Amino acid sequence: MDKIYIENLELFGHHGVLEQEQVLGQKFIVCATLFLDTRKAGKTDYLKESLDYSEVCRKIKEIVERQRFLLIERVAETIAETLLLTYEQLFEVEITVKKPWAPVLEHLDTVSVTIKRKWHKAYLSIGSNIGDREGYLDMAVDYFNNEYDTKVTAVADYIETKPYGDVEQEDFLNGALEIVTLKTPRELLETAMAIEKEAHRERLVHWGPRTLDVDILFYDDEIIMEEDLKIPHVEIPKREFVLEPLNSIAPYYMHPVLHKSVAEMLENLKK
C-alpha cells in the first residue's frame, strides 16, 4: 500500500485535563501517515486521483484548533476517524499527536500517542422465523447502513431454510451481509446485539425461534477465541443456511483457520 506522510504539523489547541490547559491552550504537533493507492495519480499526474494533503492539513487543523478534549488519545481518535470517513481513497491512517508542553514535572521533549485505524471487512449472517421475517432482516440491513462508521457493501438474496437443531419451530428466512466498518470486533458484536434487542429478540431456548439473529461470521482474517466472541463463527462449516447466502456474495472468501473458500465449504457440506 502506498503512503503519504504529513510530518510535524504544528497547531495550537486547548486540550488537557488541567483547567489552565483548557483556558490558555498550548502547542500540539500532529503526524499523519495516509495509506492509499497512488498509482493512478502517478500515471496521470492528476490531483483528483490522489489526496490533496493541503486539504487534509486544514481538516486536522480544524479538529485540533476548534474542538476541545481532555486527552490527546481523543484528539488522535477524532482525527483518524474524521479522515477515514471524509476521504474514500483512504484505507488506513496512522496518527501521532505530540504534546511538547505537557505539564509534567520531569524534563522531557514531548508526550505523544500514536494510533492506527483502518476500514475492516466483515461478513454477517442474519435470520428470522417469527413475525415479519423479511421486515426483520431488512431492519438489520438498514440499522448497519445507518451506523456512521459502517457501510453495507453487499446483501445476499434471502432464502427459506428448515430450522437447525431439534427444536420444533417455523422455517427461517436467512441472508448474509458484507460490510466495511471502523468498528472493532467487540464493537461490532455490541451493535449486533443492539439490533437483536431492537427486534425484541428473546434467548429462551438454545437454537430456538427468534425474531432476529445476527451473527458475525468473519472479520478480516482475524481469529478470536473468547468466551462470548468467536471469529470465525465456529458453526460456519456445518450450516448450509449460512453458507448458501454467503456463497452468493463471497464464494472465494477464505476461512482463515480451515483455509477453504466459502464455495468449497458449501460443496463439502452438500456431499
Secondary structure, DSSP 8 states (H G I E B T S, - for coil): -EEEEEEEEEEEE---SSHHHHHH-EEEEEEEEEEE--HHHHHH--GGGS--HHHHHHHHHHHHHH---S-HHHHHHHHHHHHHHH-TT-SEEEEEEEETT---SS--S-EEEEEEEE-EEEEEEEEE-SSSHHHHHHHHHHHHHHSTTEEEEEE---EEE--SSS-----EEEEEEEEEESS-HHHHHHHHHHHHHHTT----STT---S-EEEEEEETT--EEETTEEES-TTGGG-HHHHHHHHHH-TT-B-TTT--BHHHHHHHHH-
